[in-house]
Amino acid sequence: MGVLAVVGAGLLLAGRGHWRLGAGVVAAGLMLGAALRLTLAPRAAGWLVVRGRLFDVALLLLLGAGVLGLAVTIPHP
């Protein structure tokens, strides 16, 4: 639930106009999810378990890096 709360907070920030900060928080939440999925037992990981451990970690890291990449490369208006 902690990962979901962090991502939700990032989406809330982005929705309130702080999209760059919000995207950074979403990316941090996704990368936190990857770290937790890598270290926790499958029973303790809960909703982070989708497929195999390596697949889940790779997908969360890829999504987190992609969101972070968008946040830092899109110029300010």
Secondary structure as UniProt FT lines:
FT   HELIX           2..15
FT   TURN            16..17
FT   HELIX           19..39
FT   HELIX           42..45
FT   HELIX           46..48
FT   HELIX           53..73
//
